[in-house]
């Protein structure tokens, strides 16, 4: 007798190959619109599903989990970050949580370097002149940026993405420095040509570029607060492809407007899509719409990890990418 297929609900549109494979393996409910579900819709989805496949746009807190149906046994997140899911409460209710780590490392590191180059070399300012048709020809003093080689980059968070940024920065001739919760092994430091700073304050005060690559946790909220931002050199720049709440966005905006920091490149924001309008006005600020992981290859590989986690769970085993509170 054929085994009843798992009921899987997906909260957002996913790449076609991923949706097709989900349909082949499970009793899946897919979205036709690429918009976030409302809380009421999430409650409905969690009441009817054995497995929920959410994304970072779905806030699954304790209150929402309290309304989950008895069927729900796995939240297979489409993405590596799980700060939008109350993992501890899910565990208390007997609901497993999995994620998709390691897939988007290179994509995010590439975007980090793109933002560094965009800010340091003033690429958007040049693009704006060309788009407006205002270019009057070459000038020896026009749009002078800075040279990448020789700059000190301070990486805040030396996990897989931070290390990938370090390798790219070293290839550009930059001097790599880092601050991390735990110091890397000496052989890894040597391979990355990286200098460790136990004191984040001391590192921040000496860098030409600060790259935010740490996860969002209670201990990293506003890690780059107003006091620490003021330690940065006036000609330094900061880029963030991690989570917006790591930086005090209001303090950053004030300092950029006052010329106390040379520039910023941001792919994530403290209030999500509600971006401080004054940030948009700054010519030395590059703003991107959370594109760090946006590659076709990365999205499909993320979906493949989701599929593997669900299939392993269906077969009666622990999902290979299960997340537990102790990991956070």
Secondary structure, DSSP 4 states (H G I P E B T S, - for coil): -PPPPPEEEESS---HHHHHHHHHHSEEE--SS-SPPPHHHHHHHHHH-SEEE--TT--B-HHHHTT--TT--EEE-SSS--TTB-HHHHHHTT-EEE--TTSSHHHHHHHHHHHHHHHHTTHHHHHHHHHHT------TTTT----STT-EEEEE--SHHHHHHHHHHHHTTPEEEEE-SSPPPHHHHHHHTEEE-S-HHHHHTT-SEEEE-----GGGTTSB-HHHHTTS-TT-EEEE-S-GGGB-HHHHHHHHHTTSS-EEEES--TTTT---HHHHT-TTEEE-SS-TT--HHHHHHHHHHHHHHHHHHHTTS--TTEE-GGG-
